[in-house]
Amino acid sequence: MGSTYAPPGAANDPSGLNGGWAAGVRKQMNALGAGAGFAGTGDAVAWAEKYKGMNEYTDNRVLAAALGGDVRGRSNAWCARFVNKAIEAAGGKGTGSAVANSFQRYGSAIDPAKVMRSDVLLQTGGKGYMQTGGHVGLATGETRMHNGRLQVKMLAGNDNDSVREHWIDADHNLMVRRGSAGSGVNVPQGVTSQVPPASVIQNVPTPSSPGVGVGAGDVRSMGPVAIHINGSGHDPEALATLVQRRIDESMNWRTHDTASEYT
C-alpha cells in the first residue's frame, strides 16, 4: 500500500518521510496485535498435553491422525504442524506451514520474562523467516532462573521424536510470539491483521481523491467518517488510514522508523 498512500518523492513530502512508511506500518500493525494468525480463546497447551510422551514411531497412528499425515522420519518434520494443530484446537489460526520459522511472524513479539501459557516458543536456530532449521513449541507458562539465566518450559512435538516438555534458555535465538484472541483479517504481503478495537477506529478519516499537485501520502485534509468493522473483514483503506494516523501521532511529523521488527 506504500506506493498508494505514501509514494516516495511525492510533492507534499519534501523531507522524504514516505520512504519509511511501509516499515512504520509494519511496526504499528504489530503494536495493534498484527501478525500471521491468531491464538483463539481456548487452551492450546491442554490439547497438546493429551499427546505428551507419544513417540513418532510407536504412536505414529495416533499422531498421524491428529496431525493429518505421517510423522515418521526426517522427511516428516512435525513440530510446526503440532503447534498449528494445537492453536487450531484452541479456536485460533497458526501459520499453516510445516516450517518452524514461519512462526517468526505469528502474532506479536513478547518479552520472555512475560511469557504466558500457550504462547509460541520459537528457537530460530539463527535462521530467518521460513528458513528450515528451527524448532517450535508452546509455553506451559512456567519459568525459572537456572545458573543465572532465565528459562521457560516448552511443550513441543518432534522433540527427540516425541511430544515432551523441557526447559529452554531464553537466549538470543528464542522468540516468544503471542497471537490475539480475536479473528484475523488478511492484508497484503501475507500479513494477517487483527481487527482494531472499536474505540480505536471511531471517526478515523477515510481517503479522498487527491487533486492536482497533492500527493497520495497526505492524509491531513481528509474528512472524518465513522467506520464500522466486524470480525470477518474490513475496508483496507480504513486500516491503512488508521495506521497512518497512528504513525503521524507518534512521529509528530518529524521522524520515522526505517526498519520493521523482524525482517
DATA-V904530 format. One record per residue. N is the residue number from 1. PHI is phi in whole degrees, 0 to 359 (999 if undefined). BURIAL is b if it has 9 or more other ideal C-beta (glycine too) atoms within 8 Angstrom, else e. D_FIRST is the distance of its C-alpha to the first C-alpha in Angstrom with 2 decimals. Layout:
[[N & PHI & BURIAL & D_FIRST] [N & PHI & BURIAL & D_FIRST]]
//
This chain:
[[1 & 999 & b & 0.00] [2 & 300 & b & 3.78] [3 & 293 & e & 5.56] [4 & 269 & e & 5.42] [5 & 268 & b & 6.11] [6 & 210 & b & 7.91] [7 & 292 & b & 9.13] [8 & 302 & e & 12.03] [9 & 84 & e & 15.30] [10 & 298 & b & 14.60] [11 & 298 & e & 18.04] [12 & 267 & e & 17.58] [13 & 231 & b & 16.62] [14 & 295 & e & 20.00] [15 & 272 & e & 19.86] [16 & 74 & e & 16.81] [17 & 293 & b & 15.12] [18 & 299 & b & 11.58] [19 & 298 & e & 12.44] [20 & 257 & b & 12.47] [21 & 296 & b & 9.42] [22 & 299 & b & 7.69] [23 & 294 & b & 11.30] [24 & 295 & b & 12.10] [25 & 298 & b & 9.62] [26 & 301 & b & 11.27] [27 & 295 & b & 14.58] [28 & 292 & b & 14.33] [29 & 294 & b & 13.35] [30 & 297 & b & 16.41] [31 & 294 & b & 18.39] [32 & 275 & b & 17.66] [33 & 96 & b & 19.01] [34 & 279 & b & 16.00] [35 & 141 & b & 16.57] [36 & 289 & b & 17.80] [37 & 86 & b & 20.51] [38 & 210 & b & 22.71] [39 & 276 & b & 26.39] [40 & 81 & b & 28.09] [41 & 252 & e & 31.12] [42 & 273 & b & 33.84] [43 & 251 & e & 35.52] [44 & 297 & b & 34.17] [45 & 296 & b & 36.98] [46 & 300 & e & 39.61] [47 & 294 & b & 38.56] [48 & 296 & b & 38.56] [49 & 295 & e & 41.97] [50 & 296 & e & 43.57] [51 & 252 & b & 43.29] [52 & 302 & b & 44.36] [53 & 93 & e & 46.98] [54 & 284 & b & 46.22] [55 & 248 & e & 46.24] [56 & 295 & b & 44.32] [57 & 262 & e & 47.66] [58 & 286 & e & 50.10] [59 & 238 & b & 47.66] [60 & 302 & b & 45.49] [61 & 298 & e & 46.14] [62 & 292 & b & 44.98] [63 & 292 & b & 41.89] [64 & 296 & b & 40.94] [65 & 294 & e & 41.27] [66 & 289 & e & 39.07] [67 & 257 & b & 36.31] [68 & 78 & e & 36.53] [69 & 163 & e & 38.06] [70 & 305 & e & 40.44] [71 & 242 & b & 40.08] [72 & 275 & e & 42.86] [73 & 83 & e & 42.59] [74 & 294 & e & 40.02] [75 & 284 & e & 38.21] [76 & 238 & b & 37.34] [77 & 302 & b & 35.55] [78 & 227 & b & 35.00] [79 & 296 & b & 34.10] [80 & 290 & b & 30.41] [81 & 298 & b & 31.64] [82 & 295 & b & 33.98] [83 & 294 & b & 31.39] [84 & 302 & b & 29.03] [85 & 292 & b & 32.05] [86 & 296 & b & 33.13] [87 & 296 & b & 29.78] [88 & 298 & b & 29.92] [89 & 296 & b & 33.50] [90 & 274 & b & 32.43] [91 & 91 & e & 30.12] [92 & 253 & b & 26.89] [93 & 220 & b & 24.55] [94 & 274 & b & 24.51] [95 & 268 & b & 22.56] [96 & 74 & e & 24.51] [97 & 243 & e & 25.38] [98 & 273 & e & 28.85] [99 & 268 & b & 27.59] [100 & 303 & b & 28.34] [101 & 288 & b & 25.62] [102 & 295 & b & 22.96] [103 & 282 & b & 23.70] [104 & 298 & b & 22.24] [105 & 244 & b & 19.00] [106 & 275 & b & 20.94] [107 & 55 & b & 20.76] [108 & 233 & b & 21.19] [109 & 288 & e & 23.49] [110 & 234 & b & 26.95] [111 & 297 & e & 29.83] [112 & 307 & b & 32.53] [113 & 291 & e & 35.07] [114 & 249 & e & 33.39] [115 & 300 & b & 33.19] [116 & 230 & b & 33.96] [117 & 305 & e & 35.31] [118 & 77 & b & 32.88] [119 & 296 & b & 30.32] [120 & 270 & b & 29.22] [121 & 252 & b & 30.98] [122 & 244 & b & 29.55] [123 & 266 & b & 31.74] [124 & 289 & b & 29.42] [125 & 65 & b & 32.35] [126 & 76 & e & 30.49] [127 & 264 & b & 28.02] [128 & 268 & e & 24.24] [129 & 303 & b & 21.78] [130 & 69 & e & 23.21] [131 & 273 & b & 26.22] [132 & 286 & e & 29.57] [133 & 116 & e & 32.25] [134 & 263 & b & 31.20] [135 & 215 & b & 32.83] [136 & 224 & b & 31.56] [137 & 205 & b & 33.45] [138 & 243 & b & 33.68] [139 & 280 & b & 35.03] [140 & 280 & b & 38.26] [141 & 99 & b & 37.78] [142 & 269 & e & 40.76] [143 & 226 & b & 40.73] [144 & 201 & e & 43.53] [145 & 258 & e & 44.49] [146 & 226 & e & 46.19] [147 & 53 & e & 47.73] [148 & 78 & e & 45.67] [149 & 241 & b & 42.35] [150 & 286 & b & 40.14] [151 & 234 & b & 40.10] [152 & 236 & b & 38.42] [153 & 269 & b & 39.83] [154 & 244 & b & 37.79] [155 & 249 & b & 38.56] [156 & 218 & b & 37.25] [157 & 266 & b & 37.98] [158 & 54 & b & 38.95] [159 & 258 & b & 40.41] [160 & 57 & e & 43.54] [161 & 70 & e & 43.28] [162 & 223 & b & 43.54] [163 & 266 & b & 41.93] [164 & 207 & b & 43.07] [165 & 256 & e & 42.52] [166 & 197 & e & 42.85] [167 & 278 & b & 42.00] [168 & 231 & b & 39.32] [169 & 286 & e & 38.70] [170 & 274 & b & 35.69] [171 & 260 & e & 35.15] [172 & 290 & e & 32.27] [173 & 267 & e & 31.62] [174 & 257 & b & 31.20] [175 & 248 & b & 27.97] [176 & 251 & b & 28.35] [177 & 238 & b & 25.47] [178 & 231 & b & 25.59] [179 & 271 & b & 23.76] [180 & 283 & b & 23.89] [181 & 274 & e & 26.36] [182 & 272 & b & 23.88] [183 & 275 & b & 22.14] [184 & 269 & b & 18.76] [185 & 228 & b & 15.78] [186 & 289 & e & 13.56] [187 & 228 & b & 9.81] [188 & 304 & e & 7.79] [189 & 63 & e & 9.79] [190 & 74 & e & 12.91] [191 & 271 & b & 12.49] [192 & 249 & b & 14.49] [193 & 258 & b & 14.26] [194 & 280 & b & 17.45] [195 & 293 & b & 17.80] [196 & 295 & b & 18.27] [197 & 301 & e & 21.86] [198 & 301 & e & 22.81] [199 & 294 & e & 24.15] [200 & 276 & e & 20.82] [201 & 263 & b & 18.90] [202 & 298 & e & 21.79] [203 & 59 & e & 21.27] [204 & 289 & b & 17.61] [205 & 293 & b & 16.68] [206 & 253 & b & 14.61] [207 & 295 & b & 12.86] [208 & 249 & e & 15.41] [209 & 294 & e & 15.35] [210 & 291 & e & 15.53] [211 & 271 & e & 18.95] [212 & 298 & e & 20.41] [213 & 82 & e & 19.86] [214 & 253 & b & 17.23] [215 & 287 & b & 13.92] [216 & 291 & b & 10.70] [217 & 278 & b & 10.40] [218 & 275 & b & 13.69] [219 & 248 & b & 13.81] [220 & 283 & e & 17.52] [221 & 265 & e & 19.01] [222 & 279 & b & 17.63] [223 & 277 & e & 20.37] [224 & 284 & e & 20.90] [225 & 205 & e & 20.79] [226 & 281 & e & 21.79] [227 & 244 & b & 19.33] [228 & 254 & e & 21.03] [229 & 238 & b & 19.44] [230 & 257 & e & 21.71] [231 & 283 & e & 21.91] [232 & 256 & e & 20.76] [233 & 179 & e & 17.34] [234 & 198 & b & 15.17] [235 & 282 & e & 12.91] [236 & 304 & b & 9.21] [237 & 293 & e & 8.94] [238 & 294 & b & 11.87] [239 & 297 & b & 10.65] [240 & 298 & b & 7.69] [241 & 293 & b & 10.50] [242 & 301 & b & 12.95] [243 & 295 & b & 11.42] [244 & 301 & b & 11.01] [245 & 296 & b & 14.59] [246 & 298 & b & 15.84] [247 & 296 & b & 14.70] [248 & 301 & b & 16.33] [249 & 294 & e & 19.41] [250 & 288 & e & 19.86] [251 & 269 & b & 19.47] [252 & 54 & e & 21.34] [253 & 60 & e & 19.48] [254 & 241 & e & 21.54] [255 & 215 & e & 19.96] [256 & 207 & b & 16.92] [257 & 274 & e & 16.54] [258 & 241 & e & 16.09] [259 & 213 & e & 16.41] [260 & 275 & b & 15.52] [261 & 295 & e & 18.57] [262 & 233 & e & 19.16] [263 & 235 & e & 17.80]]
//
